[in-house]
Amino acid sequence: MDTSSDPKNTSNDDQLANKASNIRELIRKIRIEAGLGPMIKTKRPFTAIAENDTEEEINTKRQQVEKDQAETAAARAALLDEKRKLFFSRLNSYSPRFQLRKRPFTALDCTKHGWRDTHLVAKSDPKTCILQCDDCHSKMFVITFDPNIDNPKVKQVAKIYKEGLINCHSESCRWKNGPDEDVTYNFPIETLEEGSKRFKEKAQIFIKSQQEYKNKMNNSSPQGIEDNNSIPPLQHPLDESTLSKIYTLAAHFQQQAGDDDTLDAETRNSAYLLSLFGWHLLDPLVPGAECELCCSRKGFYQMKNEEKFDLVKEHKDYCPWVNSENADAYSPKVSLSTRDCQISGYEWMVDMISIEFNLHMRNKYLSLSSRKSTDDQHHELKQKMYQANDLLKVWNSYSNNEQQ
């Protein structure tokens, strides 16, 4: 039965329409008071849509879109850069007092959750470090204990502390939502070109520093300066085959750089080993090694006689250069056995060295210039053999004449 003309239904429709109109009007007033534009823009008439823009208008619109996209990308990059600087500023704040004792979490865990070391300690216990949030200024007191002890009470305390990384922030603090996903802490090198460039540049900075230090030593009296800034003996896990490749490339790169070879081979090789394991020069005035990722640093003057600098253990345990989980890196030597296997930063560099070494040897012995050089050497050798043969014939002829 058709009820479309029923007066009752018509009345209900009118009421709904009035309510909808009132709601729209209320929303419009609220948006005006809030300084917002209309919620629903008037649709463009078909005639306006059908009108073709001129080429100049199209270019102007395209340029504006590209400009807006570039500005957005630049602002995004600047924000990420600022976040990364703040991240490493917090990580670098952690003192040896915090780092060298057993804690319920690492300095990296604290940094990811917005905490900074204040270098203050509790009055009741000088081993207790005080951390603070830069944003909400909340404080957290971190005691010393080994969270890995197999004891239910210890496990419970460790759990409370780990939850405190979030819970100790104020309710309005942005760190209440957990770590900032925009900042990644991993091995930063992605391509062979980047790895090779870093390997050479960091090593050559070490070499330049050692050359300047050696010149200072030579210009001073034996009593005027102590020999405590040279690169110390190094401890590492590399085998002889890998070392041979590194040393070959080190000599090749220094030859390319036009090095005057004033340093001995041992110092040169040590500089490249330091670079391979993620270390760079601490300071031109204070020779030493520093890691940009875990903020570890050590001056060479701190090393005792014959004490070895451990290229792996001097990094923090969580450093991507030695920690495969945090590195999130995969071997550049792609194969079925390695493509899904995470490796540490220095292991990635070792694989990069293997590839670079093979390319170097191929260019040295199989390139066109190498073949031409080899052909020239063969030609020169043949000429010498011909000359020697002619000389032998003359000698034999002379000997025969003497006998007659």
RALINRA-V388046 format. One record per pair of residues at least 24 apart in sequence whose C-alpha atoms are under 10 Angstrom apart, sorted by the first residue. I is the first residue (numbers start at 0). J is the second residue. D is the distance in Angstrom with one decimal. If there is no record, write none. Layout:
I:J:D + I:J:D
This chain:
78:181:9.6 + 79:181:6.9 + 79:182:7.2 + 80:182:9.0 + 82:179:8.8 + 82:181:8.0 + 82:182:6.9 + 83:181:8.7 + 83:182:6.1 + 83:183:8.4 + 83:184:9.3 + 84:182:9.8 + 85:110:9.4 + 85:113:9.3 + 85:133:9.8 + 85:182:10.0 + 86:110:6.5 + 86:111:7.4 + 86:112:9.7 + 86:113:7.9 + 86:114:9.6 + 86:115:9.5 + 86:179:9.7 + 86:182:7.8 + 86:183:9.7 + 86:184:9.4 + 87:111:9.8 + 87:184:9.7 + 87:291:8.7 + 87:292:8.0 + 87:293:8.7 + 87:294:8.2 + 88:115:8.5 + 88:294:9.6 + 89:113:7.7 + 89:114:6.9 + 89:115:5.0 + 89:116:7.4 + 89:117:9.9 + 89:132:9.7 + 89:133:9.2 + 90:114:8.8 + 90:115:7.3 + 90:116:8.5 + 90:292:9.1 + 90:293:7.6 + 90:294:7.4 + 91:115:8.8 + 91:116:8.9 + 91:291:9.4 + 91:292:9.4 + 91:293:7.8 + 91:294:5.7 + 91:295:8.6 + 92:116:5.5 + 92:117:7.6 + 92:118:8.1 + 92:294:9.2 + 93:117:8.2 + 93:118:7.7 + 93:128:9.7 + 93:130:9.3 + 93:294:9.2 + 94:118:6.7 + 94:128:9.4 + 96:120:9.5 + 96:125:9.4 + 96:126:7.4 + 96:127:9.0 + 96:128:7.8 + 97:126:8.2 + 97:127:8.4 + 97:128:6.5 + 97:129:9.4 + 97:141:8.8 + 97:142:9.5 + 97:143:8.8 + 98:315:8.9 + 100:126:8.5 + 100:142:9.5 + 100:143:6.5 + 100:144:8.0 + 100:145:8.7 + 101:142:8.8 + 101:143:5.6 + 101:144:5.3 + 101:145:5.2 + 101:146:7.7 + 101:147:9.6 + 102:127:9.7 + 102:128:9.8 + 102:141:7.3 + 102:142:6.8 + 102:143:5.2 + 102:144:5.6 + 102:145:6.2 + 102:146:7.0 + 102:147:9.9 + 102:157:8.9 + 102:160:9.7 + 103:141:7.9 + 103:142:8.1 + 103:143:7.6 + 103:144:6.8 + 103:145:6.8 + 103:146:5.3 + 103:147:8.6 + 103:153:9.6 + 103:154:9.5 + 103:156:8.4 + 103:157:5.5 + 103:158:8.4 + 103:159:9.4 + 103:160:6.6 + 103:161:7.1 + 104:141:9.2 + 104:145:9.6 + 104:146:8.1 + 104:157:8.3 + 104:160:8.0 + 104:161:7.0 + 104:164:9.3 + 105:315:9.7 + 105:316:9.3 + 105:317:8.3 + 106:293:9.5 + 106:315:9.7 + 106:317:9.1 + 107:184:9.2 + 107:293:8.5 + 107:315:9.7 + 107:317:7.4 + 107:318:9.1 + 108:161:8.9 + 108:164:8.2 + 108:178:9.2 + 108:317:9.7 + 109:161:9.3 + 109:164:6.8 + 109:165:9.7 + 109:178:9.6 + 110:164:9.7 + 110:178:8.8 + 111:164:9.2 + 111:174:9.2 + 111:177:8.2 + 111:178:5.3 + 111:179:7.1 + 111:180:9.3 + 111:182:8.7 + 111:183:9.5 + 111:184:9.1 + 112:163:9.9 + 112:164:6.2 + 112:165:6.9 + 112:168:9.4 + 112:173:9.8 + 112:174:6.2 + 112:175:8.5 + 112:176:9.1 + 112:177:6.1 + 112:178:5.0 + 112:179:7.8 + 113:164:8.5 + 113:165:9.1 + 113:168:9.1 + 113:172:9.9 + 113:173:9.1 + 113:174:6.3 + 113:175:9.5 + 113:177:8.8 + 113:178:7.5 + 113:179:8.7 + 114:138:8.6 + 114:139:8.6 + 114:164:8.0 + 114:165:9.9 + 114:168:9.4 + 114:174:9.2 + 115:139:9.8 + 131:167:9.7 + 131:168:9.2 + 132:167:9.2 + 132:168:7.4 + 132:169:9.5 + 132:172:9.1 + 132:174:8.8 + 133:172:9.9 + 134:168:9.0 + 134:169:9.4 + 134:171:9.7 + 134:172:6.7 + 134:173:7.9 + 134:174:8.4 + 135:167:9.9 + 135:168:6.8 + 135:169:6.2 + 135:170:9.1 + 135:171:7.9 + 135:172:5.7 + 135:173:8.6 + 135:174:8.9 + 136:168:8.2 + 136:169:8.5 + 136:172:9.4 + 137:167:6.8 + 137:168:5.8 + 137:169:6.8 + 137:172:9.4 + 138:167:7.3 + 138:168:8.1 + 138:169:10.0 + 139:163:8.1 + 139:164:8.5 + 139:167:6.8 + 139:168:8.9 + 183:325:9.5 + 184:292:8.1 + 184:293:9.8 + 184:317:9.9 + 184:318:8.9 + 184:319:7.8 + 184:325:6.9 + 184:326:7.7 + 184:327:9.1 + 185:292:8.4 + 185:317:10.0 + 185:318:8.3 + 185:319:5.6 + 185:320:8.7 + 185:322:9.3 + 185:323:9.2 + 185:324:8.7 + 185:325:5.4 + 185:326:4.4 + 185:327:6.1 + 185:328:8.0 + 185:343:9.6 + 185:344:8.9 + 186:277:10.0 + 186:292:8.5 + 186:318:8.7 + 186:319:5.4 + 186:320:6.8 + 186:321:9.7 + 186:322:9.4 + 186:323:9.0 + 186:325:7.5 + 186:326:4.5 + 186:327:6.7 + 186:328:6.5 + 186:342:9.9 + 186:343:7.9 + 186:344:5.9 + 186:345:9.5 + 186:347:9.3 + 187:292:9.2 + 187:319:8.8 + 187:320:9.7 + 187:326:8.2 + 187:327:9.5 + 187:328:9.0 + 187:344:8.7 + 188:326:9.9 + 188:328:8.8 + 188:344:8.4 + 188:347:9.1 + 188:348:9.2 + 189:328:8.4 + 189:329:9.5 + 189:331:9.0 + 189:347:9.8 + 190:331:8.1 + 190:351:9.2 + 191:331:7.6 + 191:347:9.7 + 191:348:8.9 + 191:350:9.7 + 191:351:6.3 + 191:352:9.1 + 191:354:8.7 + 191:355:8.5 + 192:351:9.3 + 192:355:9.8 + 194:275:9.1 + 194:347:8.9 + 194:348:6.8 + 194:351:7.1 + 194:352:8.9 + 195:275:9.6 + 195:348:8.4 + 195:351:7.5 + 195:352:7.9 + 195:355:7.9 + 197:274:7.6 + 197:275:8.7 + 197:277:9.1 + 197:279:9.8 + 197:348:10.0 + 198:249:9.4 + 198:252:9.9 + 198:270:9.7 + 198:271:6.9 + 198:272:8.9 + 198:273:9.1 + 198:274:5.5 + 198:275:6.0 + 198:276:9.2 + 198:277:8.7 + 198:278:9.9 + 198:279:9.9 + 198:348:8.3 + 198:351:9.8 + 198:352:9.1 + 199:248:9.4 + 199:249:8.1 + 199:252:7.0 + 199:253:8.6 + 199:256:9.5 + 199:270:9.6 + 199:271:7.4 + 199:274:7.7 + 199:275:9.1 + 200:252:9.9 + 200:271:9.4 + 200:274:8.4 + 200:279:9.4 + 201:270:8.1 + 201:271:7.8 + 201:273:8.4 + 201:274:5.6 + 201:275:8.9 + 201:277:8.8 + 201:278:7.8 + 201:279:5.7 + 201:280:7.4 + 202:249:8.8 + 202:252:9.9 + 202:253:9.7 + 202:267:8.1 + 202:268:8.8 + 202:269:8.5 + 202:270:4.9 + 202:271:4.8 + 202:272:7.9 + 202:273:7.1 + 202:274:5.3 + 202:275:8.3 + 202:278:8.9 + 202:279:7.6 + 202:280:8.7 + 203:249:9.6 + 203:252:9.1 + 203:253:7.9 + 203:256:8.8 + 203:258:9.3 + 203:267:8.6 + 203:270:7.4 + 203:271:7.9 + 203:274:9.0 + 203:279:9.9 + 203:280:9.9 + 204:270:8.5 + 204:271:10.0 + 204:274:9.6 + 204:279:7.9 + 204:280:6.9 + 204:283:9.0 + 205:230:8.8 + 205:266:9.3 + 205:267:8.6 + 205:269:9.1 + 205:270:5.7 + 205:271:8.4 + 205:273:8.6 + 205:274:8.6 + 205:278:9.7 + 205:279:7.4 + 205:280:5.9 + 205:281:9.3 + 205:282:9.8 + 205:283:8.9 + 205:286:8.4 + 205:287:8.9 + 205:288:9.0 + 206:230:9.7 + 206:253:9.6 + 206:258:9.5 + 206:261:9.9 + 206:262:7.9 + 206:266:7.7 + 206:267:6.4 + 206:268:9.4 + 206:269:9.1 + 206:270:6.2 + 206:271:8.8 + 206:280:9.7 + 207:258:9.5 + 207:262:9.6 + 207:267:10.0 + 207:270:9.8 + 207:283:9.2 + 208:280:8.3 + 208:282:9.0 + 208:283:6.2 + 208:284:8.7 + 208:285:9.5 + 208:286:7.2 + 208:287:9.8 + 209:261:9.9 + 209:262:7.9 + 209:266:8.1 + 209:267:9.1 + 209:270:9.1 + 209:283:9.4 + 209:286:8.1 + 210:259:10.0 + 210:260:9.5 + 210:261:7.2 + 210:262:6.6 + 210:266:9.8 + 211:283:9.2 + 212:283:9.4 + 212:284:9.3 + 212:286:8.7 + 213:261:9.0 + 213:262:8.3 + 214:261:9.6 + 225:300:9.5 + 226:300:8.6 + 227:286:9.3 + 227:298:9.5 + 227:299:6.6 + 227:300:4.9 + 227:301:8.2 + 227:302:7.9 + 227:303:8.7 + 227:304:8.8 + 228:284:9.9 + 228:285:7.7 + 228:286:5.8 + 228:287:7.6 + 228:298:7.8 + 228:299:5.2 + 228:300:5.3 + 228:301:8.9 + 228:302:9.1 + 229:266:8.3 + 229:286:7.6 + 229:287:8.7 + 229:298:10.0 + 229:299:6.7 + 229:300:8.1 + 229:302:10.0 + 230:265:9.6 + 230:266:6.9 + 230:267:9.7 + 230:269:7.2 + 230:270:7.8 + 230:273:9.4 + 230:286:8.2 + 230:287:7.8 + 230:288:9.2 + 230:298:9.6 + 230:299:6.4 + 230:300:9.3 + 230:302:9.5 + 230:307:9.8 + 230:308:8.8 + 231:266:9.0 + 231:269:8.5 + 231:287:9.6 + 231:299:6.7 + 231:300:9.1 + 231:302:7.2 + 231:303:8.9 + 231:304:8.5 + 231:305:7.4 + 231:306:7.3 + 231:307:6.3 + 231:308:6.4 + 231:309:10.0 + 232:265:9.5 + 232:266:9.4 + 232:269:8.0 + 232:302:9.6 + 232:304:9.5 + 232:305:6.8 + 232:306:6.9 + 232:307:4.8 + 232:308:6.2 + 232:309:8.8 + 233:269:7.3 + 233:272:8.4 + 233:273:8.5 + 233:305:9.8 + 233:306:8.6 + 233:307:5.1 + 233:308:4.8 + 233:309:6.0 + 233:310:6.7 + 234:272:9.9 + 234:306:9.5 + 234:307:5.8 + 234:308:5.8 + 234:309:4.5 + 234:310:6.0 + 234:311:8.0 + 234:312:9.2 + 235:272:8.8 + 235:273:9.9 + 235:276:9.1 + 235:307:9.5 + 235:308:8.7 + 235:309:6.3 + 235:310:5.7 + 235:311:6.7 + 235:312:9.2 + 236:309:9.5 + 236:310:8.8 + 236:311:8.3 + 237:272:10.0 + 237:346:9.9 + 237:349:8.9 + 240:353:9.9 + 241:349:7.5 + 241:350:9.4 + 241:352:8.3 + 241:353:7.7 + 241:356:9.9 + 242:268:9.1 + 242:272:8.8 + 242:349:9.6 + 242:352:10.0 + 243:356:9.8 + 244:349:9.5 + 244:352:7.2 + 244:353:7.0 + 244:354:10.0 + 244:355:9.0 + 244:356:6.1 + 244:357:9.1 + 245:271:7.6 + 245:272:7.8 + 245:275:9.0 + 245:349:8.7 + 245:352:6.8 + 245:353:8.5 + 245:355:9.6 + 245:356:8.0 + 246:271:8.0 + 246:272:8.9 + 247:356:7.9 + 247:359:9.4 + 247:360:9.8 + 248:352:8.2 + 248:353:10.0 + 248:355:8.0 + 248:356:6.7 + 248:359:7.9 + 248:360:9.8 + 251:359:8.8 + 272:310:8.3 + 273:308:9.7 + 273:309:9.9 + 273:310:7.0 + 274:310:9.8 + 274:345:9.4 + 274:348:9.6 + 275:310:9.3 + 275:320:9.6 + 275:344:9.0 + 275:345:6.3 + 275:346:9.1 + 275:347:9.5 + 275:348:6.2 + 275:349:7.5 + 275:351:10.0 + 275:352:9.0 + 276:310:6.3 + 276:311:7.2 + 276:314:9.4 + 276:320:6.8 + 276:321:8.4 + 276:344:7.6 + 276:345:5.1 + 276:346:8.6 + 276:347:9.9 + 276:348:7.8 + 276:349:9.1 + 277:310:8.6 + 277:311:9.4 + 277:314:9.1 + 277:318:9.9 + 277:319:9.4 + 277:320:6.3 + 277:321:9.2 + 277:344:7.7 + 277:345:6.9 + 277:348:9.1 + 278:310:8.2 + 278:313:9.9 + 278:314:9.2 + 278:320:9.4 + 288:313:9.7 + 289:313:9.5 + 289:314:9.1 + 290:314:7.4 + 290:315:9.4 + 290:318:8.9 + 290:320:9.0 + 291:318:9.6 + 292:317:9.5 + 292:318:6.4 + 292:319:7.3 + 292:320:8.0 + 293:317:7.5 + 293:318:5.3 + 293:319:8.1 + 293:320:8.8 + 294:318:9.0 + 310:345:9.7 + 311:345:8.8 + 318:343:8.9 + 318:344:8.8 + 319:343:6.1 + 319:344:5.8 + 319:345:8.6 + 320:344:4.0 + 320:345:5.4 + 320:346:8.2 + 320:347:9.0 + 320:348:9.4 + 321:345:6.5 + 321:346:8.2 + 323:347:9.8
